[in-house]
Amino acid sequence: MLTKLREVISPNPLSAVIEAADAVILGKTDELRLALACMLARGHLLIEDVPGVGKTTLAHLLARLLGLQYSRVQFTSDMLPADVIGVSIYDRTSERFQFHPGPVFSQVVLADEINRATPKAQSALLEAMEERQVTAEGETRPLPEPFFVIATQNPNYQIGTFPLPESQLDRFLMRIELGYPAAEQEKALLAGADRRQILAGLEPALGPSELIAAQQAADRVHIAPDIVDYCHALLSYTRNSERFQQGLSPRAGLALVRAAKAWALMDGRDYLLPEDIRHVLPSVVAHRLIGAAEKHPNSHADIAKSLLTSVAVP
């Protein structure tokens, strides 16, 4: 099977995507790999961090390097679901209402500062993210293939934010944080060209058809019974531990396996290792768990420490 997978992605354009992204988002290779793995797993990505660390740039960068149609929606407190989905407008010439698609009808939708919109506006993305379709005025319309939502959000302690409900958070396969760059990378950023100019000059390293082929290859990555047992043990620990208000759902377990398969594919393997699970687990489960004594989701580091140190590796 590995030979077949290599035929799909050889010479490995996935590495080319990461190398090109590394030249724009400096010093964040692991976060870039996680973001690409999320897309290979057909998942949606939530990027949470303070303003100005490159969240929006990362979303635009991935769309450009993957050759995907891109649209950006700036979420605000006064926006309505129709601002995302679209609206029907009466056309006097045809004497009927014509539907005008909203920005959600793109292959990559950047929901910028999603937690600055009200829950009513946030809910406009629920059907799109889960079913890859939208229903407006009684008619269901399919979305493009592939379809990804990359949402950014500011920390909830900042003024003017509305926490995402658990049902919305669970639609995101991964949540990552970028953080401040290291000193050397930040100096290079300050002395280098403007990131927008670099983005404008980039050529796609992968096309939509190649991305879909890589997604299909990720689906075929083998998971051994021991790895299944390990994933189940992780899920069971969260359900039985007093550290958490509630455990991980089966959907969270499926997301963990899909993300780990994508990570293994990026490493050129057609089988999973425990290390694949451990690499992606913090980003997959942290936003799905709430500590028993806390009102907000634990940090990635806390979740990884409590799970990865408490469940034995096969």
Backbone torsions as a table, in degrees:
resi	resn	phi	psi	omega
1	MET	NA	-36.5	-178.3
2	LEU	-58.4	-38.9	178.6
3	THR	-60.5	-42.2	179.1
4	LYS	-64.0	-40.6	178.8
5	LEU	-64.1	-40.9	179.9
6	ARG	-65.8	-31.4	176.3
7	GLU	-64.5	-33.0	-179.0
8	VAL	-70.3	-38.0	-171.1
9	ILE	-122.5	26.1	-178.6
10	SER	-115.6	133.6	-5.2
11	PRO	-63.7	145.3	-164.7
12	ASN	-64.0	100.3	178.8
13	PRO	-73.3	-17.8	177.4
14	LEU	-63.7	-39.6	175.6
15	SER	-65.7	-35.8	178.5
16	ALA	-65.2	-36.0	177.3
17	VAL	-62.9	-45.9	-179.1
18	ILE	-65.5	-41.8	-179.6
19	GLU	-63.4	-42.4	178.9
20	ALA	-67.5	-39.2	179.4
21	ALA	-67.2	-34.2	179.0
22	ASP	-61.1	-29.4	-179.4
23	ALA	-75.0	-14.7	-179.5
24	VAL	-105.2	-50.8	176.9
25	ILE	-97.0	98.5	-170.1
26	LEU	-79.8	134.5	172.5
27	GLY	72.9	20.0	-178.1
28	LYS	-127.1	44.9	-175.5
29	THR	-61.3	-43.6	-177.7
30	ASP	-63.3	-42.2	178.8
31	GLU	-65.9	-37.1	177.6
32	LEU	-66.0	-40.1	177.9
33	ARG	-64.3	-40.1	177.9
34	LEU	-63.8	-42.3	180.0
35	ALA	-62.8	-43.2	179.0
36	LEU	-68.1	-39.2	177.1
37	ALA	-60.8	-37.9	177.8
38	CYS	-60.2	-42.1	-179.2
39	MET	-72.3	-36.1	176.3
40	LEU	-65.0	-29.2	178.7
41	ALA	-86.5	9.0	-179.9
42	ARG	62.0	33.9	-178.1
43	GLY	-107.7	167.9	176.2
44	HIS	-101.9	150.5	-170.1
45	LEU	-119.4	134.5	174.7
46	LEU	-114.5	124.3	179.5
47	ILE	-112.5	114.9	-177.5
48	GLU	-114.5	125.5	177.7
49	ASP	-174.3	174.4	178.1
50	VAL	-69.9	157.7	178.8
51	PRO	-61.9	145.0	170.2
52	GLY	93.0	10.6	-178.7
53	VAL	-103.8	3.4	173.7
54	GLY	107.3	18.4	-178.6
55	LYS	-63.4	-50.5	-179.4
56	THR	-65.9	-39.7	178.5
57	THR	-59.7	-41.2	-179.9
58	LEU	-61.8	-44.0	-179.8
59	ALA	-62.6	-47.2	179.2
60	HIS	-63.7	-37.8	-179.5
61	LEU	-62.8	-46.5	-179.6
62	LEU	-63.1	-42.5	178.9
63	ALA	-60.6	-42.4	-177.5
64	ARG	-69.2	-44.0	-178.1
65	LEU	-69.4	-24.1	179.1
66	LEU	-97.3	3.4	176.5
67	GLY	64.5	35.8	-175.2
68	LEU	-105.9	148.1	175.1
69	GLN	-65.9	135.6	-169.4
70	TYR	-128.7	137.7	172.5
71	SER	-140.1	151.1	-177.9
72	ARG	-121.8	134.1	176.2
73	VAL	-119.2	119.0	176.9
74	GLN	-87.7	108.6	-177.5
75	PHE	-77.9	133.0	179.0
76	THR	-135.1	168.0	-175.0
77	SER	-69.2	-18.4	-176.7
78	ASP	-106.4	7.6	-177.8
79	MET	-78.4	157.9	-178.6
80	LEU	-117.6	160.2	177.2
81	PRO	-54.1	-34.5	-179.9
82	ALA	-63.8	-24.5	177.1
83	ASP	-66.8	-20.0	180.0
84	VAL	-100.5	-47.2	-173.2
85	ILE	-81.5	-42.1	-175.4
86	GLY	125.8	176.8	-175.0
87	VAL	-150.4	151.8	175.8
88	SER	-94.1	133.4	-179.3
89	ILE	-123.4	137.1	-178.2
90	TYR	-71.6	128.5	179.2
91	ASP	-104.5	114.6	-177.6
92	ARG	-65.8	-31.0	-178.1
93	THR	-64.9	-48.9	-179.2
94	SER	-89.6	-9.0	179.9
95	GLU	57.3	42.0	175.5
96	ARG	-155.4	167.3	179.9
97	PHE	-81.4	134.2	177.3
98	GLN	-111.2	131.3	179.4
99	PHE	-82.0	128.6	176.7
100	HIS	-107.9	108.1	-175.7
101	PRO	-60.2	143.9	176.4
102	GLY	-87.5	-177.4	-177.1
103	PRO	-66.1	-12.1	179.1
104	VAL	-67.7	-17.7	-179.8
105	PHE	-85.1	56.6	175.7
106	SER	-135.0	161.0	-179.4
107	GLN	-72.9	-34.2	173.7
108	VAL	-125.4	119.8	178.5
109	VAL	-111.6	118.5	174.9
110	LEU	-91.7	111.3	175.0
111	ALA	-92.9	89.7	-172.0
112	ASP	-79.7	129.2	-178.8
113	GLU	53.0	54.4	-174.0
114	ILE	-60.2	-29.7	-177.6
115	ASN	-84.9	11.3	170.1
116	ARG	-93.8	-6.3	176.1
117	ALA	-95.2	159.3	178.7
118	THR	-72.5	160.7	177.7
119	PRO	-54.8	-32.6	179.1
120	LYS	-62.5	-43.0	178.7
121	ALA	-71.9	-38.3	178.3
122	GLN	-60.0	-36.2	-175.9
123	SER	-66.0	-15.0	179.5
124	ALA	-62.8	-22.1	-177.8
125	LEU	-91.7	-11.1	-172.1
126	LEU	-59.6	-52.9	-179.2
127	GLU	-65.0	-39.4	-179.4
128	ALA	-61.2	-43.6	-176.5
129	MET	-71.9	-35.7	-176.1
130	GLU	-86.4	-44.9	-173.0
131	GLU	-103.7	-9.9	-175.9
132	ARG	55.8	42.6	175.5
133	GLN	-157.0	163.2	174.9
134	VAL	-132.8	147.0	177.0
135	THR	-113.5	119.0	179.8
136	ALA	-133.2	126.6	177.3
137	GLU	54.6	40.9	174.2
138	GLY	83.5	-0.4	-179.3
139	GLU	-118.5	133.9	179.6
140	THR	-95.2	129.3	-177.4
141	ARG	-123.0	128.4	179.6
142	PRO	-72.6	153.5	177.1
143	LEU	-99.2	162.8	-177.8
144	PRO	-62.4	160.8	176.7
145	GLU	-121.7	127.6	-4.5
146	PRO	-74.1	164.2	-178.4
147	PHE	-135.6	127.4	179.8
148	PHE	-135.6	142.6	168.1
149	VAL	-110.0	123.5	172.3
150	ILE	-113.8	112.5	-177.0
151	ALA	-109.1	142.5	172.5
152	THR	-113.8	147.7	175.1
153	GLN	-145.3	147.1	175.5
154	ASN	-86.8	156.5	178.5
155	PRO	-54.8	144.2	-173.7
156	ASN	-66.4	-15.7	179.4
157	TYR	-77.6	-9.8	-179.7
158	GLN	-77.9	151.8	-175.4
159	ILE	-66.1	138.9	173.9
160	GLY	83.0	22.9	179.1
161	THR	-109.5	150.7	176.9
162	PHE	-120.4	116.6	-178.9
163	PRO	-56.3	138.1	176.9
164	LEU	-70.4	134.1	176.8
165	PRO	-67.0	159.6	-177.4
166	GLU	-58.7	-36.8	-179.6
167	SER	-63.9	-34.5	178.4
168	GLN	-75.0	-42.8	179.2
169	LEU	-59.8	-37.7	-175.9
170	ASP	-68.6	-17.3	178.1
171	ARG	-76.4	-16.6	178.0
172	PHE	-88.1	122.8	179.9
173	LEU	-65.9	-37.4	-178.6
174	MET	-135.4	151.8	165.9
175	ARG	-126.4	129.6	179.2
176	ILE	-127.7	162.6	173.1
177	GLU	-125.2	142.3	179.1
178	LEU	-91.1	-46.4	-178.8
179	GLY	73.9	172.5	178.3
180	TYR	-72.8	146.9	177.4
181	PRO	-71.8	157.9	173.9
182	ALA	-66.5	163.6	-172.3
183	ALA	-56.5	-47.3	-176.5
184	GLU	-66.3	-40.3	178.9
185	GLN	-67.5	-35.8	-179.9
186	GLU	-69.7	-36.2	176.2
187	LYS	-64.2	-41.9	177.7
188	ALA	-64.3	-36.4	177.4
189	LEU	-64.6	-42.7	-179.0
190	LEU	-67.2	-34.3	-176.7
191	ALA	-89.8	-10.8	-174.2
192	GLY	-91.1	-172.3	-179.4
193	ALA	-74.6	161.2	177.3
194	ASP	-62.8	136.2	-176.8
195	ARG	-62.0	-32.9	179.6
196	ARG	-67.3	-36.7	177.4
197	GLN	-65.6	-40.4	178.4
198	ILE	-64.1	-44.0	178.9
199	LEU	-58.9	-42.1	-177.8
200	ALA	-63.3	-27.6	-178.3
201	GLY	-92.7	-0.7	-177.6
202	LEU	-78.8	143.0	173.3
203	GLU	-105.7	149.1	178.6
204	PRO	-59.3	135.2	175.0
205	ALA	-93.4	-9.9	-177.1
206	LEU	-152.0	145.4	177.4
207	GLY	-103.4	166.7	179.6
208	PRO	-56.0	-40.6	-179.5
209	SER	-67.2	-38.2	177.1
210	GLU	-68.0	-36.4	177.3
211	LEU	-63.9	-44.0	178.4
212	ILE	-62.5	-38.9	177.4
213	ALA	-63.8	-39.9	177.9
214	ALA	-66.5	-37.5	176.1
215	GLN	-61.6	-42.2	178.7
216	GLN	-66.1	-36.8	176.3
217	ALA	-64.8	-39.2	177.8
218	ALA	-62.7	-36.9	178.2
219	ASP	-60.8	-29.9	-175.2
220	ARG	-88.0	-2.0	178.0
221	VAL	-62.1	132.8	-173.6
222	HIS	-79.5	137.9	173.5
223	ILE	-119.0	118.3	-176.9
224	ALA	-76.4	158.3	179.3
225	PRO	-56.1	-36.4	179.2
226	ASP	-63.9	-36.3	179.0
227	ILE	-72.0	-35.9	174.8
228	VAL	-60.7	-44.7	178.5
229	ASP	-60.8	-39.8	-179.8
230	TYR	-64.3	-45.3	178.3
231	CYS	-61.4	-43.2	179.9
232	HIS	-65.1	-36.5	178.1
233	ALA	-63.7	-38.4	177.3
234	LEU	-63.9	-44.5	178.6
235	LEU	-63.3	-44.8	-177.7
236	SER	-64.1	-36.0	-179.6
237	TYR	-61.5	-42.5	-179.2
238	THR	-67.3	-28.6	-178.8
239	ARG	-79.7	-26.4	-175.9
240	ASN	-104.0	-11.2	-178.4
241	SER	-82.4	143.1	176.6
242	GLU	-77.4	-2.9	-179.0
243	ARG	-74.5	-18.5	-173.0
244	PHE	-122.8	146.8	177.5
245	GLN	-67.1	-38.0	176.0
246	GLN	-152.4	155.8	-175.3
247	GLY	-87.3	179.4	179.5
248	LEU	-74.7	143.1	-179.5
249	SER	-84.1	165.8	172.9
250	PRO	-56.6	-34.5	178.1
251	ARG	-62.2	-37.4	176.6
252	ALA	-64.2	-37.8	177.4
253	GLY	-65.0	-41.8	177.0
254	LEU	-63.4	-39.7	178.0
255	ALA	-63.0	-39.8	179.0
256	LEU	-61.9	-44.1	-179.8
257	VAL	-66.5	-43.7	-179.6
258	ARG	-62.1	-44.2	179.8
259	ALA	-64.8	-40.7	179.7
260	ALA	-66.1	-37.4	176.9
261	LYS	-62.9	-41.3	178.4
262	ALA	-63.9	-39.8	178.7
263	TRP	-63.5	-42.5	178.7
264	ALA	-63.2	-41.6	178.8
265	LEU	-60.8	-40.6	179.1
266	MET	-64.9	-25.1	175.1
267	ASP	-88.3	4.0	176.6
268	GLY	79.4	24.0	-179.8
269	ARG	-114.0	151.9	176.9
270	ASP	-108.0	20.3	178.8
271	TYR	-146.5	154.0	-178.5
272	LEU	-90.3	145.9	170.0
273	LEU	-117.0	157.9	175.1
274	PRO	-55.6	-31.7	-179.9
275	GLU	-63.1	-31.5	177.2
276	ASP	-63.7	-44.4	177.7
277	ILE	-60.7	-45.1	-175.3
278	ARG	-68.9	-31.1	178.5
279	HIS	-66.7	-42.7	-172.2
280	VAL	-94.0	-16.6	-172.3
281	LEU	-56.1	-47.0	-178.5
282	PRO	-57.1	-40.9	-177.8
283	SER	-74.7	-23.5	-178.3
284	VAL	-86.0	-35.8	-170.1
285	VAL	-107.2	-18.7	-171.9
286	ALA	-59.5	-39.9	-178.2
287	HIS	-82.0	-1.9	179.2
288	ARG	-101.9	-5.8	-176.8
289	LEU	-116.5	144.0	175.3
290	ILE	-125.0	125.7	179.3
291	GLY	-62.2	146.5	-175.8
292	ALA	-62.0	-29.1	-176.0
293	ALA	-107.8	12.0	-175.6
294	GLU	-126.9	155.5	179.3
295	LYS	-92.4	-17.1	-175.8
296	HIS	-121.0	157.3	177.6
297	PRO	-57.3	142.4	177.1
298	ASN	-63.5	161.5	175.4
299	SER	-70.6	161.4	177.3
300	HIS	-55.6	-44.1	-176.6
301	ALA	-62.9	-42.1	-179.8
302	ASP	-65.2	-42.9	179.9
303	ILE	-63.5	-47.0	-178.9
304	ALA	-61.0	-42.3	-178.3
305	LYS	-64.9	-43.8	-177.5
306	SER	-69.7	-34.9	-178.6
307	LEU	-85.1	-50.7	-172.1
308	LEU	-70.8	-23.5	177.1
309	THR	-92.9	-10.8	-176.2
310	SER	-101.7	-18.8	-178.6
311	VAL	-113.2	125.8	-176.8
312	ALA	-67.5	142.3	177.2
313	VAL	-83.8	132.9	179.9
314	PRO	-67.4	NA	NA
